[in-house]
């Protein structure tokens, strides 16, 4: 392709709206074009990179027996109501009505649609196992779209679904998909880590998130260098402190004026924060958005609450809980803002972190202004409606497997795999006849890859101050030929010769034949990030060109023949 014929517009200035490198560079290269907040189109070079990622995904999905289909993004509400997710999915579900008032949504995912297909098409155990997948545009009505393709309202996703006879079959399908994902992200040139993850709104029993390591990522993972433990901080387990055997002491109410925080009360009483109980107050809502009940969660004073663990303990959805208005909650439950404790609360659900049940003689709020209670003990003085691990595993906390201090890293979620089990097949009555002609529930798995998010993650991990540095496998083009003087016959002839030889060898090549200053062309070549640059300049009459790899600083002069040979060899090895 000749750049003089290509629709391309690069920017010299950083767009005001862009905050992170991938967003900045994809806009500056003209690879994406913003329509409205959270909605982007793809221009020629950007779309070529997207298609390269899609091709890698298709190859690896097909290699394990996946069959590609394509379903509509418009989904009728009836299927979502049948699965129980029409209200459960929350405000991110983009709901629309047709002219007849019938409810639809723009699909953020397709579990219901694929389950409906299988329950209508599969009747016998002989038809299983089965893998179906699609690569399709998805929609989520994000409250705060940001970071370009990282958190957008419209995005491209590969979603795959496995259908098995039993859970042993699901385990095999899950492992095959897991290995396929490792191959996909490796081929895309990503540095990534699979970690245990929460199942969220998709549901199911087990899940792994594939995280591309990046400081700008919204996903935080905890991992141990001494053992195999790796999980998102939402999912990471926390081992309770050992149970204490001290004798329980008598309750003692103490005057603690103005000490509303854990730090303040600990300093006032001269005790460690680990000897206190922290209270966090919430209100929950039902599926119709009406107030349901108050919740008081209690953890050790020096710990941090993991909201996802609390949500899972309550069996509710993320959008169904928020911090309570303390004044309103006080009237209903007897709590006192800054001085709330577990003794004497009423008309609210009490959720207690499992660690507190084994600790003795702690200090908690007295539910009385300016007062706390010392020597509070679980079972004797209070009980929880729910007892569960509510703690966030922080950096430096002991690994739940080996006890060594854990580390944290940030990353970009580029894919996730789920063991759905019978969550959808049971709700939607998707069954098959076994060998004895008895109905059995189909056992399902779900497997997603954010295609456009993967594109952004690749740029986040592969760039410098001058622009993108594409891995060969996903680069829009493999080689760019920079023609210094388009009007020079010898330069033009040599550039055309190199271009034709590369193209004949199957190398995807750009020829920058624009009537621009050499400096502009070099800057654009670096910005666009094409892996190999061959410059045809003043030594063209001698058959000598300049050969440079985008990821390296050095450049060298070579004969045109050697440059072509080396470029072909490199592309064939790396693409």
Secondary structure as GFF3:
##gff-version 3
##sequence-region A 1 575
A	DSSP	three_ten_helix	3	5	.	.	.	ID=ss1
A	DSSP	alpha_helix	21	28	.	.	.	ID=ss2
A	DSSP	beta_strand	32	36	.	.	.	ID=ss3
A	DSSP	beta_strand	39	42	.	.	.	ID=ss4
A	DSSP	alpha_helix	44	63	.	.	.	ID=ss5
A	DSSP	beta_strand	67	68	.	.	.	ID=ss6
A	DSSP	beta_strand	74	76	.	.	.	ID=ss7
A	DSSP	alpha_helix	77	83	.	.	.	ID=ss8
A	DSSP	alpha_helix	85	88	.	.	.	ID=ss9
A	DSSP	beta_strand	94	97	.	.	.	ID=ss10
A	DSSP	beta_strand	103	106	.	.	.	ID=ss11
A	DSSP	alpha_helix	111	121	.	.	.	ID=ss12
A	DSSP	three_ten_helix	125	127	.	.	.	ID=ss13
A	DSSP	beta_strand	130	139	.	.	.	ID=ss14
A	DSSP	beta_strand	154	164	.	.	.	ID=ss15
A	DSSP	alpha_helix	167	187	.	.	.	ID=ss16
A	DSSP	beta_strand	192	196	.	.	.	ID=ss17
A	DSSP	beta_strand	206	213	.	.	.	ID=ss18
A	DSSP	beta_strand	219	223	.	.	.	ID=ss19
A	DSSP	beta_strand	230	232	.	.	.	ID=ss20
A	DSSP	beta_strand	252	255	.	.	.	ID=ss21
A	DSSP	alpha_helix	262	269	.	.	.	ID=ss22
A	DSSP	three_ten_helix	273	275	.	.	.	ID=ss23
A	DSSP	beta_strand	277	285	.	.	.	ID=ss24
A	DSSP	beta_strand	291	300	.	.	.	ID=ss25
A	DSSP	alpha_helix	307	314	.	.	.	ID=ss26
A	DSSP	three_ten_helix	318	320	.	.	.	ID=ss27
A	DSSP	beta_strand	321	323	.	.	.	ID=ss28
A	DSSP	alpha_helix	326	333	.	.	.	ID=ss29
A	DSSP	beta_strand	349	353	.	.	.	ID=ss30
A	DSSP	three_ten_helix	354	358	.	.	.	ID=ss31
A	DSSP	beta_strand	362	365	.	.	.	ID=ss32
A	DSSP	beta_strand	371	376	.	.	.	ID=ss33
A	DSSP	beta_strand	386	388	.	.	.	ID=ss34
A	DSSP	beta_strand	407	421	.	.	.	ID=ss35
A	DSSP	alpha_helix	423	427	.	.	.	ID=ss36
A	DSSP	beta_strand	431	433	.	.	.	ID=ss37
A	DSSP	beta_strand	439	441	.	.	.	ID=ss38
A	DSSP	beta_strand	443	450	.	.	.	ID=ss39
A	DSSP	alpha_helix	451	461	.	.	.	ID=ss40
A	DSSP	beta_strand	463	464	.	.	.	ID=ss41
A	DSSP	beta_strand	467	468	.	.	.	ID=ss42
A	DSSP	three_ten_helix	472	474	.	.	.	ID=ss43
A	DSSP	beta_strand	479	483	.	.	.	ID=ss44
A	DSSP	alpha_helix	489	504	.	.	.	ID=ss45
A	DSSP	beta_strand	509	512	.	.	.	ID=ss46
A	DSSP	alpha_helix	518	528	.	.	.	ID=ss47
A	DSSP	beta_strand	532	536	.	.	.	ID=ss48
A	DSSP	three_ten_helix	540	542	.	.	.	ID=ss49
A	DSSP	beta_strand	544	549	.	.	.	ID=ss50
A	DSSP	beta_strand	555	559	.	.	.	ID=ss51
A	DSSP	alpha_helix	560	574	.	.	.	ID=ss52
###
